[in-house]
Amino acid sequence: MKTIIQVIFIFCCILIKSQSGTDLSIKDIDNNQSVSMALLDNSPSIVFANSIPKQLSLNTNNLSNLSVEVTPFYYLNKKKYEGYEFFGLKDTLSTFKYKSGGFHNLSKITLSLNAIPKDSVTTIAFGARTNILTLYNFSPKELHELFVEIANDDDITEKAKEKLKGKGIDEPSVATDEYGKYVILLEEEKDRIKKELKVEEKLSSFINQLKNPMVTLDVSGAYSSISPNNRISTFRTDRYGIWSTLGLSFNLNKDYTRFFKFYFFLRYLKDNYIEDNLISTNQFTDVGLKFQVVLSKKFSTAYEYVKRNGDGGDYRSVGQIQWKFSDELTFNGGFGKNFEISNTNLITFLGISWGFVNNPKTKN
C-alpha cells in the first residue's frame, strides 16, 4: 500500500509537470535507468547508457521497487550544464575543441539509491555511473559551423533591419509610439530570414548530433546491503560490482529521429550468501550485448542477452520496449528470462522513470 501511494504521488507530480511549457533543451528518448537496480538484476534493462544525465529522476519497477538518482553537480555548478560546454566542447574562433582529461565527464557522475523492503528481508543498494568517453558523428569544426549558423541572432537582426530599411521602414526612436509596431515587424522579418536560412533544421541537426553521439563509454559501480530480519543490526554485504558499457549509434534517417544502437556490456560481481551459518561468496563475470532500434522520438524497442560466467553459470535474455510519454515520463517494459532469482527465471517488468528535465540548452 505504501508503494502504491508513492507511485500515485509521482504520477500527480508528472501530470502537473507535463503541462509546463517546453523549450529547446537537449533531450533524449532514453530516460535514466537506475544503476542500483541494475546491480540486483531487477530492472527491464541492465545494459544501458545515457550521455545526458537527469538532474533528479525516480524509477519504479512493477510498482514495488523504487530508486532515486541524482546528479550532484547540477546543484553545485549549474553553469556547467548550460550550453555546449556540458558536452565537453570549448568554443574558439573557428571550431570547437574537446576539453582534455576525464574531470569534465566525472563532474557528470550520477548517484542512485534503491530500497526493496519485503516481509522478512530489506535490501538497500547504492550505485554510481559516469561517462568517460564520447565521440560525435560530426567533427568539432562541423559542429561549430552548425552552431554559428543557429546562434547568430545579432546578424539576423541586422539583416532584418536592412530589409525593412529597403522597404522604406526606418527604425524609430525607442521613446516613440511607433517603436512597438516596428519591433513586431522586425520579429516577423527575422522569422522569414530564419526560414530562408533553415535555422530550425540546422538547430535540430545540432541538437541531435549532441544527444545521439556515435560512440559512448560509461563506467558504473554499485553496492548492496541486506537485512535478513529487517533489523539494522543484521545488515551485511549482499553484492557489489563494477562494469562498463560501450555504446555505438547509427543514424537511419536524415531527420535524426531513427537510430540503430548497439551496446557491449562487461561486468564483474561478488555475491555473498549464507550457507551452513557461514557467509560464502560467488564471483561472476557478465558479458552482454544489446540491440536497440529507436523508431521515433517517443518509441524504441530492444533485445539484450547477458551471459553469466563463474560460480554457477546462467544467462539473461530479455526483450524490451520503451515509450516516452513526455520529456519527464518514460515507460519501460521487459519480458523474458532473467538470471535465477528465488527459483523463478521468467520475468515481466513494467518500469516507470520520471525525472526533472533540466537538460543543457543550445545557447548560454
C-alpha positions in Angstrom: 0.0 0.0 0.0 2.8 2.4 0.9 4.4 1.8 -2.5 1.2 2.4 -4.4 0.7 5.7 -2.5 4.3 6.7 -3.6 3.5 5.9 -7.2 0.3 7.9 -7.1 2.2 10.8 -5.7 4.7 10.5 -8.5 2.0 10.5 -11.2 0.4 13.6 -9.7 3.7 15.4 -10.0 4.2 14.1 -13.5 0.8 15.4 -14.7 1.5 18.8 -13.2 5.0 18.9 -14.7 4.0 17.7 -18.1 1.7 20.7 -18.5 4.5 23.2 -18.3 6.0 24.8 -21.4 8.7 23.3 -23.5 11.9 24.8 -24.7 14.8 23.8 -26.9 16.6 21.8 -24.3 18.7 18.9 -25.5 16.7 15.9 -24.6 16.8 12.2 -25.4 14.4 9.3 -25.7 16.4 7.3 -23.2 15.4 8.2 -19.7 17.8 7.1 -16.9 17.6 3.6 -15.6 18.9 3.0 -12.2 22.4 1.6 -11.7 21.4 0.4 -8.2 18.5 -1.6 -9.7 20.8 -3.0 -12.4 23.2 -4.4 -9.7 20.3 -6.5 -8.4 19.2 -7.6 -11.9 15.8 -6.1 -11.1 15.0 -3.7 -14.0 13.7 -4.0 -17.5 17.3 -3.5 -18.8 20.7 -3.9 -17.1 22.6 -2.9 -20.3 22.1 0.8 -20.9 24.0 4.1 -21.4 22.9 7.7 -21.4 25.2 10.5 -22.1 22.7 13.1 -20.7 22.1 12.6 -17.0 19.0 14.0 -15.4 19.0 16.5 -12.5 16.8 14.1 -10.5 14.9 11.0 -11.5 12.7 8.5 -9.8 12.4 4.9 -11.1 10.0 2.3 -10.1 9.7 -1.3 -11.3 6.4 -3.3 -11.1 5.1 -0.8 -8.5 7.2 -2.4 -5.8 10.8 -1.3 -6.3 11.7 2.4 -6.0 15.0 4.1 -6.7 16.2 7.7 -6.8 19.0 9.0 -9.0 20.6 12.4 -8.6 23.4 14.3 -10.4 25.1 16.4 -7.7 26.9 18.8 -10.0 23.5 20.1 -11.3 23.1 21.7 -7.9 26.8 22.6 -7.2 27.6 24.3 -10.5 24.6 24.8 -12.8 26.6 27.0 -15.2 28.5 24.0 -16.5 25.2 22.4 -17.5 24.0 25.3 -19.7 25.2 25.1 -23.3 27.6 23.2 -25.4 30.3 23.2 -22.7 28.2 20.5 -20.9 29.3 18.2 -23.7 33.0 18.9 -23.3 33.1 21.4 -26.2 35.1 24.6 -25.8 34.3 27.4 -28.3 37.1 29.0 -30.3 37.1 31.4 -33.2 36.7 28.8 -35.9 36.0 25.4 -34.3 35.1 23.6 -31.1 37.8 21.9 -29.1 37.1 18.9 -26.8 38.1 19.6 -23.2 41.0 17.5 -22.2 41.1 15.0 -19.4 38.3 13.0 -17.6 37.5 15.5 -15.0 34.8 17.1 -17.1 33.0 13.8 -17.6 33.5 12.9 -14.0 31.6 16.0 -13.0 28.5 14.4 -14.6 28.6 11.5 -12.2 25.1 10.2 -11.3 24.4 8.6 -7.8 21.5 6.3 -7.1 19.8 4.7 -4.1 17.4 1.7 -4.3 15.4 0.2 -1.4 13.5 -3.1 -1.6 11.5 -3.7 1.6 9.9 -7.2 1.9 8.2 -9.1 4.7 11.3 -10.6 6.2 14.2 -9.0 4.2 15.2 -5.5 3.3 17.8 -4.7 0.6 19.4 -1.3 0.1 21.6 -0.6 -2.9 23.9 2.3 -3.8 25.2 3.0 -7.3 27.3 5.5 -9.3 27.9 5.9 -13.0 29.6 8.4 -15.4 30.6 8.8 -19.0 34.3 8.7 -19.7 34.3 8.9 -23.5 32.0 10.5 -26.1 32.6 10.8 -29.8 30.2 12.5 -32.2 29.4 11.9 -35.9 30.4 15.4 -36.8 33.9 16.8 -36.4 34.4 19.7 -33.9 34.7 22.0 -37.0 31.4 20.8 -38.5 29.6 21.1 -35.1 31.0 24.7 -34.8 29.7 25.6 -38.3 26.3 24.4 -37.3 26.4 26.3 -34.0 27.4 29.6 -35.6 24.6 29.4 -38.1 22.0 28.9 -35.4 23.5 31.2 -32.8 23.9 34.3 -34.9 20.8 36.1 -33.7 22.5 39.5 -33.8 23.4 39.0 -37.5 19.9 38.0 -38.4 18.6 41.1 -36.6 20.9 43.3 -38.6 19.7 41.7 -41.8 16.1 42.1 -40.9 16.7 45.8 -40.2 18.4 46.2 -43.6 15.4 44.6 -45.3 12.9 46.8 -43.5 15.0 49.8 -44.4 14.9 48.7 -48.0 11.2 48.7 -47.8 11.3 52.3 -46.5 10.8 51.4 -42.8 13.4 53.0 -40.7 14.0 52.2 -37.0 12.2 54.8 -34.9 13.3 56.1 -31.5 12.5 53.9 -28.5 10.6 56.8 -27.0 8.1 57.0 -29.8 4.8 55.1 -30.1 5.9 53.7 -33.4 8.7 51.7 -31.9 6.3 48.9 -30.6 4.9 48.4 -34.2 8.5 48.4 -35.5 9.5 45.6 -33.1 6.6 43.4 -34.3 7.6 44.0 -38.0 11.2 43.3 -37.1 10.4 39.9 -35.5 8.3 38.9 -38.5 11.1 39.8 -40.8 13.6 37.8 -38.6 11.2 34.8 -38.8 11.2 34.9 -42.6 15.0 35.1 -42.7 15.3 32.1 -40.3 13.1 30.1 -42.6 15.2 31.1 -45.6 18.4 30.1 -43.7 16.7 26.9 -42.4 17.7 27.7 -38.9 15.2 25.3 -37.3 16.5 22.4 -39.4 20.1 23.2 -38.5 19.2 23.6 -34.9 17.6 20.2 -34.9 20.7 18.7 -36.6 22.9 20.3 -34.0 20.8 19.0 -31.1 20.6 15.5 -32.4 24.3 15.3 -33.1 24.9 16.1 -29.4 22.2 13.8 -27.9 23.0 10.8 -30.1 26.8 10.5 -30.1 28.4 8.0 -32.3 30.4 6.3 -29.5 30.0 6.4 -25.7 31.8 4.6 -23.0 30.3 4.6 -19.5 31.6 3.0 -16.2 29.4 2.1 -13.2 29.8 0.6 -9.8 27.3 -0.4 -7.1 27.0 -2.0 -3.7 24.0 -3.6 -1.9 23.4 -4.5 1.8 20.8 -6.9 3.1 19.0 -7.3 6.4 17.5 -10.8 6.7 15.3 -9.9 9.7 14.6 -6.3 8.9 16.8 -5.1 11.7 19.6 -2.6 11.4 21.9 -4.8 13.5 21.6 -7.6 10.9 22.7 -5.6 7.8 25.5 -7.3 5.9 27.1 -7.0 2.5 25.0 -8.6 -0.2 26.5 -7.9 -3.6 28.9 -5.4 -5.2 30.2 -5.0 -8.7 31.8 -2.7 -11.3 31.0 -2.7 -15.0 31.4 -0.7 -18.3 29.1 -0.2 -21.2 30.2 0.7 -24.7 27.5 2.2 -27.0 27.5 2.7 -30.8 24.8 4.7 -32.5 24.0 4.7 -36.3 21.6 7.2 -37.8 18.9 5.8 -40.0 17.2 8.9 -41.5 18.0 12.5 -42.3 15.8 13.9 -39.6 17.8 12.2 -36.9 14.7 10.5 -35.4 15.5 6.9 -36.1 18.6 5.1 -34.9 20.1 1.7 -34.5 22.1 1.3 -31.3 24.5 -1.4 -30.3 25.8 -1.9 -26.7 28.6 -4.1 -25.4 28.4 -4.8 -21.6 31.1 -6.2 -19.3 30.5 -6.6 -15.5 32.3 -8.2 -12.5 30.2 -9.2 -9.5 30.8 -10.6 -6.0 27.7 -12.1 -4.4 27.5 -13.1 -0.8 25.2 -15.7 0.7 24.7 -17.7 3.8 25.3 -21.5 3.8 25.5 -23.6 6.9 25.5 -20.4 9.0 28.6 -19.2 7.2 28.9 -16.4 4.6 30.1 -17.7 1.3 30.9 -15.8 -1.9 30.2 -16.3 -5.5 32.1 -14.4 -8.2 30.6 -13.7 -11.6 31.7 -12.1 -14.9 28.8 -11.0 -17.0 29.2 -10.4 -20.7 26.3 -9.0 -22.7 25.1 -7.5 -26.0 22.1 -5.3 -26.6 20.5 -4.2 -29.9 18.1 -1.2 -29.8 16.0 0.3 -32.6 14.8 3.9 -32.0 11.7 4.1 -34.2 10.7 7.7 -33.3 11.3 10.4 -30.7 8.9 8.5 -28.4 9.3 4.8 -29.0 12.1 2.3 -29.1 12.4 -1.5 -28.9 15.4 -3.6 -27.9 16.7 -7.0 -27.1 19.6 -7.8 -24.6 21.4 -11.0 -23.9 23.8 -11.3 -20.9 25.9 -14.5 -20.3 26.9 -15.0 -16.7 30.2 -16.8 -16.2 31.7 -18.1 -12.9 30.2 -19.9 -9.9 27.0 -21.4 -11.5 26.8 -20.0 -15.0 23.5 -18.6 -16.2 22.1 -16.1 -18.7 19.5 -13.4 -19.1 17.5 -12.9 -22.3 15.0 -10.1 -22.4 13.0 -8.2 -25.0 12.2 -4.6 -24.2 10.1 -1.7 -25.3 10.3 2.0 -24.2 7.7 4.7 -24.7 8.4 8.3 -23.9 5.1 9.9 -22.8 6.7 13.3 -22.2 10.1 14.7 -21.5 9.7 13.9 -17.9 8.0 10.5 -18.1 9.1 7.2 -19.7 7.6 3.7 -19.5 9.8 0.7 -19.8 8.7 -2.9 -20.4 10.6 -6.1 -20.4 9.7 -9.8 -20.8 11.9 -12.9 -21.0 14.3 -15.0 -18.9 16.2 -13.4 -16.1 19.0 -14.9 -14.0 17.8 -17.4 -11.5 16.2 -15.4 -8.7 14.0 -17.1 -6.0 13.7 -20.2 -8.1 12.0 -18.4 -10.9 13.6 -17.0 -14.1 10.5 -15.9 -16.1 10.3 -12.1 -15.8 7.8 -9.4 -16.7 8.9 -5.9 -15.9 6.9 -2.7 -16.1 9.2 0.2 -15.3 8.4 3.9 -14.9 11.0 6.6 -15.0 10.4 10.2 -14.1 13.0 12.9 -14.0 13.4 16.7 -13.7 14.4 17.6 -17.2 16.9 20.4 -16.7 19.0 19.4 -19.7 21.5 21.8 -21.2 20.4 24.4 -23.6 21.8 25.0 -27.1 22.7 28.6 -26.1 24.1 30.1 -22.9 
